[in-house]
């Protein structure tokens, strides 16, 4: 992996711009409304949500890659995450449930399930990083192509 940068936008904000190893950006944080120091507006992703997005994205990449190598006719993959955090600081994630919705004509459910397990247990670096701190569970459904 290469260099990751995060820059604070300064002044009255709690806004940050992150830049990945390829120079792409993501915005995280809040901006304080002018003349009202008690009010903030979400203008970027919540930093902790980015971790959940990273987990789902990492797994999605693996699942798509595995199914394509198996020549499975995957045409769409949607992952919905339900994340729970501890009630006290630093609010670690205690459980993340990922629901995979795989769409394609004649997809083999056994191959979809195996691809998900391989991702979560072997290939996904984000899952490997948070495993042991966070319980990761999943469910899936295979939908016929409309």
C-alpha positions as CSV (number, residue, x, y, z in Angstrom):
1,X,0.0,0.0,0.0
2,X,1.1,3.5,-0.5
3,X,0.7,6.8,1.2
4,X,-2.7,8.0,2.5
5,X,-3.2,11.7,3.4
6,X,-5.9,13.3,5.5
7,X,-6.2,17.1,5.6
8,X,-8.2,19.2,8.0
9,X,-10.1,21.9,6.2
10,X,-9.7,24.3,9.2
11,X,-11.5,27.2,10.8
12,X,-15.0,26.3,12.0
13,X,-15.1,22.9,10.5
14,X,-14.6,19.3,11.6
15,X,-14.2,18.5,7.9
16,X,-11.4,16.4,6.5
17,X,-10.4,15.4,3.0
18,X,-8.7,12.0,2.7
19,X,-6.6,11.1,-0.4
20,X,-5.9,7.5,-1.3
21,X,-2.8,6.0,-2.9
22,X,-4.1,6.9,-6.3
23,X,-5.1,10.5,-5.5
24,X,-8.8,10.0,-5.2
25,X,-10.6,11.8,-2.4
26,X,-13.2,11.3,0.2
27,X,-14.8,13.9,2.5
28,X,-15.5,13.1,6.1
29,X,-16.9,15.3,8.9
30,X,-19.1,18.2,9.8
31,X,-19.3,21.9,9.2
32,X,-20.5,24.4,11.7
33,X,-23.3,26.6,10.5
34,X,-22.2,30.3,10.4
35,X,-23.4,32.4,13.4
36,X,-24.7,29.4,15.3
37,X,-22.0,27.5,17.2
38,X,-24.4,24.9,18.5
39,X,-25.5,23.6,15.2
40,X,-23.5,21.4,12.9
41,X,-24.4,19.9,9.5
42,X,-23.1,16.6,8.1
43,X,-21.2,17.5,4.9
44,X,-19.2,14.3,4.6
45,X,-19.2,10.7,5.6
46,X,-19.1,9.9,9.3
47,X,-15.5,8.5,9.8
48,X,-16.7,5.4,11.5
49,X,-19.1,4.7,8.7
50,X,-16.1,4.7,6.3
51,X,-14.9,1.6,8.1
52,X,-18.1,-0.2,7.5
53,X,-18.1,1.0,3.8
54,X,-14.5,-0.3,3.6
55,X,-15.5,-3.7,4.9
56,X,-18.4,-4.0,2.5
57,X,-16.4,-2.8,-0.4
58,X,-13.5,-5.1,0.3
59,X,-15.8,-8.1,0.5
60,X,-17.7,-7.0,-2.6
61,X,-14.5,-6.9,-4.6
62,X,-13.6,-10.4,-3.5
63,X,-17.0,-11.9,-4.1
64,X,-17.2,-10.4,-7.6
65,X,-13.7,-11.5,-8.4
66,X,-14.3,-15.1,-7.2
67,X,-17.6,-15.5,-9.0
68,X,-16.2,-14.0,-12.2
69,X,-13.3,-16.5,-12.1
70,X,-15.9,-19.3,-11.7
71,X,-17.8,-17.9,-14.7
72,X,-20.9,-17.3,-12.7
73,X,-23.3,-15.0,-14.4
74,X,-23.3,-12.3,-11.7
75,X,-24.9,-9.0,-13.0
76,X,-25.4,-7.1,-9.7
77,X,-24.2,-7.3,-6.1
78,X,-25.7,-5.2,-3.3
79,X,-24.3,-5.4,0.3
80,X,-26.3,-3.9,3.1
81,X,-24.6,-3.5,6.4
82,X,-26.1,-3.3,9.9
83,X,-23.5,-2.1,12.3
84,X,-23.7,-1.9,16.1
85,X,-21.3,0.1,18.3
86,X,-20.6,0.0,22.0
87,X,-22.5,2.7,23.9
88,X,-19.4,4.2,25.5
89,X,-16.3,5.9,24.0
90,X,-14.4,5.0,21.9
91,X,-17.6,3.3,20.5
92,X,-15.9,0.3,18.9
93,X,-18.0,-1.7,16.5
94,X,-19.3,-4.8,18.4
95,X,-21.1,-6.5,15.5
96,X,-21.5,-5.9,11.8
97,X,-23.9,-8.0,9.8
98,X,-23.5,-7.9,6.0
99,X,-26.4,-9.0,3.8
100,X,-25.4,-9.8,0.2
101,X,-28.0,-9.6,-2.6
102,X,-26.5,-11.3,-5.7
103,X,-28.4,-11.1,-8.9
104,X,-27.8,-13.1,-12.1
105,X,-29.4,-15.7,-14.3
106,X,-28.9,-19.2,-12.9
107,X,-26.4,-18.1,-10.2
108,X,-25.4,-21.1,-8.1
109,X,-26.3,-20.3,-4.4
110,X,-23.6,-22.6,-3.2
111,X,-20.9,-20.8,-5.1
112,X,-22.2,-17.4,-3.9
113,X,-22.1,-18.6,-0.3
114,X,-18.6,-20.0,-0.8
115,X,-17.3,-16.7,-2.3
116,X,-18.7,-14.8,0.7
117,X,-17.0,-17.1,3.2
118,X,-13.7,-17.0,1.3
119,X,-13.9,-13.2,1.3
120,X,-14.7,-12.9,5.0
121,X,-12.4,-15.6,6.3
122,X,-9.4,-15.5,3.9
123,X,-9.1,-12.6,1.5
124,X,-10.7,-9.4,2.9
125,X,-8.0,-7.3,4.7
126,X,-10.6,-5.2,6.4
127,X,-12.4,-8.2,7.9
128,X,-9.0,-9.6,9.0
129,X,-8.2,-6.3,10.7
130,X,-11.3,-6.0,12.7
131,X,-12.0,-9.7,13.4
132,X,-11.5,-10.4,17.1
133,X,-12.8,-7.0,18.0
134,X,-16.0,-7.0,16.0
135,X,-18.3,-10.0,15.3
136,X,-18.9,-10.2,11.6
137,X,-21.9,-12.2,10.4
138,X,-23.6,-12.4,7.1
139,X,-26.7,-13.6,5.2
140,X,-27.3,-13.7,1.5
141,X,-29.9,-14.1,-1.2
142,X,-29.7,-15.0,-4.8
143,X,-32.1,-13.1,-7.0
144,X,-33.0,-14.1,-10.6
145,X,-32.3,-11.5,-13.2
146,X,-35.4,-9.4,-14.0
